[in-house]
Amino acid sequence: MKQPRFGIRLNLRVLSMILILAAMWIFFRLQVGDFYFSGESIAKLSRDMVSWTILAAGMTLVIISGNIDLSVGSLLAVVAASAALLMNPEYGPGLPATTAVLIALGIGTLLGVLQGALVAYARIPSFIVTLGGLFVFRGMTQKISEFDPRIPSGNWVVSLGFEYVPNDTAYLVSLAFVLLLAAVLVVSRRNRIQMNLPSWNIPALMGILAVVALLLAALVMKMNEYKGVPNQTVVMALVLVVLHVISKQTTFGRHLYAIGGNPEAARVAGIKVQRTIVAVFALMGFLAAVAGVIWVAQNQGSTKNGGQYYELYAIAAAIIGGTSLMGGRGTIFGTFLGGLVMATVIQGMDYTNLENWLQLVVRGSVLVLAVGLDIMAKNPPVWARRLKTRVLSQ
């Protein structure tokens, strides 16, 4: 078999998403004008997608394992409400920000463990468990946010929500990110070679790093023309890198793919299926808590409707990014691109003053279309196969 030019075959799904993104950016630039692609619009785009992109990354791992979590938006909300109440001196105990955040992170993780245990040990389908969690957590949020508690000013949570990385520091952070990416790619290449799997060759790796470095430098330069890179954008980037490493370079990540591909075969192979499922839901709960802290930082408090529709955005971003609802397939990088597609659609509709009801219609349609394309690509119906045969025969 002929060796691919770059050592590994290009991912056509990723390439198509990049082309779709480019087309949408050009379209909205023509509609909106010079403000689109300005430092302000780019900074706001990266900031607005943080919470639900973190949710989408966690959702990717859950779906890869053959499950789903419909409660992430409500779980984010209950964590955000808890953090705000714990920090509020009027309606809550007025705890220091660090203490309140640690407690809130623990709440999110424990709720994730509870849902994972119900799925793994009680054998209740994840769809049912998390659908119930959606209502339970939303009800808890309404009670905790009864007085819409605000967080006091002057702590690091406020800085996370409203401050930006200093201009010079942003370039150093970008350099650190490129070096981290280089280490991840080198380790990944070594592991794939040891397992006799195709991997990127050295020139291809150098090209990838050069492109990433140039893109990051251009983005930082552009955002520095406004106020800089938002603090929460850096948090999102760090979370995505860590989850990529977990999914691709750890035994836990490999087990998730094995369980999603064939749970019985995974069990026969000695994988602790139940423990792994509990662990991935615990991780999802922790990530929902991280997203909740960022949400409360952005909004400076809690509301009853916090995180509404975020489960839609998370699932849509994961599926658009190539994660299969059947389990066993998906990547964090693909999910990031899917999140960028969703963020571009949402921001573009806001800038073009599309009516709110029509925005909801478009968002829902994007999700259905993404899932439909995923299913048809993996197992096309008879009529689609016949149509493909007719087109190719002409």
FENTASUL-V659100 format. One record per helix or strand of 3 or more residues. SS is the DSSP state (@ for helix, = for strand). FROM is the first residue (numbers start at 1). LEN is the number of residues. If there is no record, write none. Layout:
((SS | FROM | LEN) (SS | FROM | LEN))
This chain:
((@ | 12 | 21) (@ | 39 | 10) (@ | 50 | 15) (@ | 72 | 16) (@ | 97 | 24) (@ | 126 | 19) (@ | 156 | 7) (@ | 167 | 28) (@ | 202 | 23) (@ | 231 | 19) (@ | 251 | 11) (@ | 263 | 6) (@ | 273 | 27) (@ | 310 | 11) (@ | 332 | 20) (@ | 356 | 23) (@ | 382 | 12))
